[in-house]
């Protein structure tokens, strides 16, 4: 199951909103008797919630390689259900848009413009395709061009475009469409004179047709052998030979080089390519391609693959590895496949590969002094690979600086330990330990090393002028909340000099260093009532106020007067807990008395009670009131306790989940006691809710406590026998911990859920473990055992809901549930008597 959905989602997504089908205004709160009749058509929530769905979004910013220009990328409103309902293929763990030969996405960037960091007028770009539907973009290493992909769903193609930055003019570079089923489909060559691309092969033809007549049964077989492996649950897998043929059709691409005049030079022949990466010297390509047999149990990332280094004409220069099918791993979250893993180019060398190989068979239960060995291998690959490091934990990647400086990280999930080493990859310096401790300990986090693109466009450590210092940016977790910082760290003695530290009443995060000496930095600054904007801050010389680069307006000014407080309280076992309490505009608890309250949470496992007690977040973050989380209901007058800590602690050899229910209820009890003590609510007017693992939590709290009047559970999993090889942070399988799996499954305690629970789920959820069946069977269990519940299955939606109609309907259902079963519910005694 995935973690909570974060405020800032990742890569460039978004598409222009197409005309949406009409919606109907919500009626009065539904009663249990009206449930059967109230099941058709998308519904609208009250206007106060509708406006949150259509609130403007601030554009994103992409900094140029020289750090003196920015590109702004604007995303439009949510797509309509007619866009989300476009055909999809679900094959090998992928969702494919069959018309455009791309990953199935629905929202794209619809505007792009430029501005100098030093200010001045925004520069509009001429010649952009209309309507713009940008999926991915990248600056050329020399900053003279921007490449991007344009998704033309109507024409059924993904096009490669370039922007001349000096002229602020865009043009389509080639006519042949790209294939972006896996990856972005392009990357710049180091000399900035062209790109490496993945094309749809010319003359490929149509996908294999399905006659609809089976040719025989689909059979799988295992030879056994007594080896215990973890087989996680996955969605969208291959099912039969026809699926295999269609999958291979859409994964087949032609790698090619394209120069800035649009000349295309093929590299090799079409194949099942799933990775391509140019070397820093521009002379070699690290190519990964799938091989058969395919699997019906795991996604394509576990299929057999061949990893080669090829020349620019497609000749195989060196075979790095031929990896077998991986259908299962040893038990444990530290288990990994054997063989070459995490292979990549070393970014500070012309053409040197780096990878890890497990020395313990990938099995964390095997005792081994060396668990991972990290190798380097330089072109022309005629000598044996060189050992870079031998690790007692798992390799977690390397940040490269130069031949005398690299920072290598290793981790061990079970103990939450992490180490950071300074290495001299081309020298004879002994490894130097820079950090050792628990990655759960946020207070001790030194921050992440600052990297910048070099002249070839490859990320490298930014080294101070003294040649022996680096920079780190961190969240700055502390008992007062997060206070982001920028440090300069000496590599000679490990000491750090603080160059910048966020100060109240702002939350200010360094985003980039604008020069190598850290005299000027780019930050985002926000406060509870001021949205995040970009600022240029001068650190050298006399202190001066930062200069605003952007002036994004408050997206929901009607909720500007929401008040927020980061609260601390204690669980009965002494663990300190944190939550963020929000009060609706104009509400005074002393004057107005208690209000109904919505609590929204997501449990997290810890190996240390001290780490679980640390303060998270900041009281100075902007009050982002979106449609996705609980804060939307501030607009309806509800008090909200957002993200109250629900830690599940298992210190030493103890397994956290063996005491999951007791710790969960104790955390919820402490949160309820605190908000009641503050007078903002009363015990009979509190609802609990969550998404994914938060939905699992919600059902468990209703089954094992009487703390809440109702629950809202979105896209959850409720029967852990359906995820028998681990879930969330649980690494034991069902047969190793049957009692824990059974006790943690709210499905097994459905008869105890006497408070109303609203179940919402996407009909096409592709998240591991949270199959739609989970909500369907949970609903049937509660209904059959006499409980009060409602099941809402959103058509064409995945784990996170995407269509405007779906989001509006989700808000409608949640609002109605809260109004009926929390705000306007009769006293508990009367409700019980009515049953």
Buried (B, 14 or more C-beta within 10 A) or exposed (E): BBEBEEEEEEEBBBBBBEEBEEBEEBEEBBEEEEEEEBEEEBBBBBEBBBBBBEBEBBBBBBBBBBBEBBBBBBBBBBBBBBBBBBEBBBBBBBBBBBBBBBBBBBBBBBBBBBBBBEEEEEBEBEBBBEBBBBBBBBBBBBBBBBBBBBBBBEEBBBBBBBBBBEEBEBEEBBEBBBBBBBBBBBBBBBBBBBBBBBBBBEEBEEBBEEEEEEEEEEEEEEEEEEEEBBBBBBBBBBEBEBBBBBBBBBBBBBBBBBBBEBEBEBBBEBBBBBBBBBBBBBBBBBBBBBBEEBBBBBBBBBBBBBBBBBBBEBEEBBEBBEBBBBBBBBBBBBBBBBBBBBBBBBBBBBBBBBBBBBBBBBBBEEEEEEBBBBBBBBBEBEEEBBEBBEBEBBBBBBBBBBEBBBBBBBBBBBBBBBBBBBBBBBEEEEBBEBBEBBBBBBEEBBBEBBBBBBEBBBEBBBBBEEEBBBBBBBBBBEEEBBBBBBBBBBBEEEEBEEBBEBEEEBBBBBBBBBEEBBBBBBBBBBBBBBBBBBBBBBBEEEEEEBBEBBEBEBBBEBBEEBBBEBBEBEBEEEBBBBBBBBBBEEBEBEEBEBBBBBBBBBBBBBBBBBBBBBBBBBBBBBBBBBBBBBBBBBBBBBBBBBBBBBBBBBEEEEBBBBBBBEBBBBBBBBBBBBBBEBEBBBBBBBBBBBBBBBBBBBBBBBBBBEBBBBBBBBBBBBBBEBBBBBBBBBBBBBEEBBEBBBBBBBBBBBEBBBBBBBBBBBEBBBBBBBBBEBBBBBBBBBBEBEBBBBBBBBBBBBBBBBBBBBBBBBBBBBBBBBBBBBBEBEEEEEBEEEE
